[in-house]
Amino acid sequence: MGYRILLFDVDNTLLDFDANETESFRSMMDEMGEAWTEELYDTYKNLNRELWRSIEQGRISVEEGVNRRFSDLMACYGKQVDGRLWEQAYRRYLNQGIQEIPQVRQILGKLREDGYELYVITNGVEETQTSRMSRSGLDRYFRQLFISGKIGAGKPSGEFFDYVKSHVERFDAREALVIGDSLTSDIKGGIGAGIDTCWFCRNGNKDERAQEMEERDIRPTYVIEQLTDLFRILQMQP
């Protein structure tokens, strides 16, 4: 039995979130009258990563995490700011980010042409993810967008994947494949839901990837370095 249902993450799988994040952060800091530095941005990324880890683990909500990240950041430098106001400014820039992963449009078009059912599964704010997918035009390749901010639960939780399963017609885990860049979100969630997984890992060498999988004790079904490698996996299916 081959794969029929392909469940795609968005950030750093379909759209280049790293590039969008960098540009949006610079623009937001300029709007708020703060100087951008590499050290400040690195502090933000580390802090934001920890907040999203807490979100994935269900310790805080998406809303709480995004509305406190900039107040937490500037507190590190002895400044008090309105985190919600800063988040709103950042969100305006982020919503406009539609930098694509190379060849993604051609890949999605070919997959749909070949009869695969494509769905988005993403963590994030509904307005942002919907806006970016719509502005990029990538939304037209997908039957449905499953967004944690709308569902009220996020990857890797069972609640998120149970929702997806119940809203995809004729869902069969044996015919589904999760494709994403995050071991702790996409891959861990897919494994927990009994779905095969494909880790899209653009960075790092094989030894580094093996070490990360070992440390996190998360084993994807497949590992690819380019989205085009997905065709090789699908061609292997009966």
N, C-alpha and C positions, 0 to 999 in steps of 0.2 A: 504493500500500500504506500503510495507516494504522498508527498505534501500537496495540499490543496489550498490551505489557508496560511498566508504569510503575515506575521504580526511585527510591524516595524516600529522601533523607537524613532524619535525625531532628532533630538540634539546630538550632534556629532555622529549621526547615522545617516540622516537625510540632509539636514542642514548643518552647516559648520558653525556650531554655537560658540566655539572658542573665539573665532574671528568676530562674531557679532557681539559677544560679551566685552571684548577689548574695546571696540569702537564705542559701544553704548556707555561703558564706564567712563571713558575719556570725555564724552560729550556731557554726561551728567555732572561730572566733577567741574567742568568748565562752567556749566549753567549755575552751579552752586557756589562759584567763586573760589574753588579750592584748587590748589596746584596738584597736577598729576605727577606721581613719581613711580618708578618701577617697584620700589620698596613698599609703597602704599598699596599698589595693585596686588602685589604678592600677598600682603597681609589680608587683603579682602578675599582673595581666592582661597586661602587657607581657612579663613573664618567661615566663608560661604560653604565650603566643602563639608565642614563639621556640622553646620546647620542642616544641610541636606541629608547628611548621614542620620541625624536625629529625626528628620522627617521620614526617611525610609524605614526607620526603626519604630515609628509610630509614637515617639516621645513628644513631638510638637506637631502642630498643623502647618500646612504650606503657608497659610496666611500669617501665622505668627513668625515663621522663619524669615519670610521675605520682608516683613514690615519692621523687623528689628536688626537686620544685617548691617544697615548703614549707620544706625545709631551705635551699635556695638563696635563697628569699625572705627568711627571717629572718637569713641570713648577711649580707644587705645592710644589716641593722640591728645587726650585731655580736652576734647571738645564735645559739647552737647548739641545734638541736632535732632530734628523731627524725622525719625526713621521712616514714617509713613509718607511724608512729603517727598523725601529723597527717593523712596521706592517708586512713587508715582512718576517722578521725572525720569528715572532710570527705565521704567516700564515703557514710557513713550518711545524712547530710542530703541529699546529691545524689540518692541512690536514691529519695528520697521526692518529688522534684520532678516534678510532672505539669502544670505550667502549659502550656496549649495555645495554639497560634497561632489567631487568630480564625477561626471557621467550619470548622476542620479536620475536625471530626467529620461535619458535613453534606457536605462535599466528598468525603471518602473514601467515605462511604455511597453517594453518587450515582455515583461512579466505579465502584464495585464493582457497583452495580445495573445500570450500563450495560454491564457485561461485561468491564471492564478487569482485567488481572491485576496485582495490587499487591504489591510487594516492598519491604522496607527494606534500604538499603545504608548502613551507618554506621560511622564510626570510634569507638572507645571501648572501655571495659571491659565485657565481656559481662554481668556481674552488674548493673551500673548500667543499661545500655541495656535489658536484658530486664525488669528491675524497673520502670523508668519506663513502658515500653510496656504492661506488664501492669497496673500500678496505674492508668494512665490509661484502660485499656480499648481503646486504639487498636490493640493487637496483633490484635484479632479481624478487622480489615479486611485483613490481609496474609496471603499464602500462606506467606511465610517471612521471617525476619529474618537478614540477612547482617551480622555484626558482626566488625570487624577483630580484636578481642581473642580471638575464638573461631577465626577463620580463620588467624590468624598472619601476616597481611599486611593493609595498609590502603590506602584511597584516598590518592593517585591511582595506586597501583602497578598494573602489568599483572597481577601475581599475584592481587590482590584481584578484579579484574574477570574474569579467566580462571576463577576459582573460581565467581563468580556465574553466568557463562555456562554452565558445566558442570553447575550444579545447578538451573537453571531449565528445565523441560521444554519442548522445541521452541523453544529460544531462537533468535531471529533478530534480529541487531542492527538491521536495517532496520525492525523492528516495536517497538523499544524506545526509551524516553526516560528520561534521568536528570534528576531534579528536585532541586536543592539550592541552598544559600545560599553555598557556598564556591567561588570561582573556582579556587583552587589545589588543592582536593581533589575536589569533585564534578565540576566542569566539566572541569578538566584531565584527570581520570581517565576521564570519559566519552568525551572527544575521543580520547584515546589508545587507547581500546577500540573506536573506530569506531562509537560510539553518539551519536545526537542528544542535545543537552543543553538544559536550561531553567534559567537562572539566576534564582533567587528572591531579589530584592534589595529589601528593604523600606526600606532607608535610603539617603540620598543622592539627588541629582538626576541628570538624564540626563548632564550634562556630567561630573560626578564619576564616574559609572559608565563613561562612554566613556574617561575618562582612566585608570581602573584597568585596563580591558581592554587599552588601548594599552600601558601600562607593563608589564603581565604578559604581553602578547602571547597572550592567551587569548580566543577568540571563541566564545561560546555560540551555539547555534542560535536560541534565543529568550531574551528577558529579560522577567520579569514583576515587578510590585510587590505583587500580592496573589495568593494561591493560587487565588482564583476566576477569575483570568485564564487559568488552565490550560484551562478549558472552551473558551475562544475558540480556543486553539491546536489542541485536539483536534477541534473542529468543522471546522477547515480541512482536515483529513486526508480523503483519498478513502475 
